[in-house]
Amino acid sequence: MKPDYEFPFWETTGMICGIDEVGRGPLAGPVVAGAVVFPRWYSPDGGVLEQLNDSKKLSARVREELTLEIKKHALGWAVASVDQDMIDRINILQATMLAMNRAVESLPVIPELLLVDGNRFQTSLGIPYTTIVKGDSKVFSIAAASVLAKTHRDGIMTAYSMEWPEYGFERHVGYGTGEHVRAIIQYGRCPIHRRSFKLKQLGEK
């Protein structure tokens, strides 16, 4: 992927920040957002970064390689998470917005424009933004944010698998796979499960 989408914006804007989240759908663990600002007119000249795409379409090995290159070439980057307890308190949509805003606030630079994956965004940061449906497969900086968020969240869930090995978090990273649902039925929920996410297999509504 090339940053073609950003080029028209760079005509009038210096610092553009791509934003994406990972982990809205899982039954366990945090939602994580990434924010990435590349230098104005940046474009990869071959190499790993040309493989940037929606993180779900990339192998774990490629995501790890891309993560190193993104951090090396970005003008600024950040990840932020909102844990399962906050998700249960404020709902997953508001938790997602919170994670995205926290990621932007954690950047070492102040962006002038936010390009946000999806069709909805809420912010009090006072920075103009544009939402882009399927932005993680269209927009270079959003794809980069997607990769950082995915790599970070997968690391969190793998660490949790050491504490609760019976759930297989290192394989499904908290998503509602058959393996995961069967483990919940057998062992019940552990502390990182989202209590507000109901399971019809347990008769919950």
Secondary structure, 3 states (H helix, E strand, C coil): CCCCCCHHHHCCCCCEEEEEEECCCCCECCEEEEEEECCCCCCCCCCHHHHCCCHHHCCHHHHHHHHHHHHHHCCEEEEEEECHHHHHHHCHHHHHHHHHHHHHHCCCCCCCEEEEECCCCCCCCCCCEEEECCHHHCCHHHHHHHHHHHHHHHHHHHHHHHHCHHHCHHHHCCCCCHHHHHHHHHHCCCCCECCCCCCHHHCCC
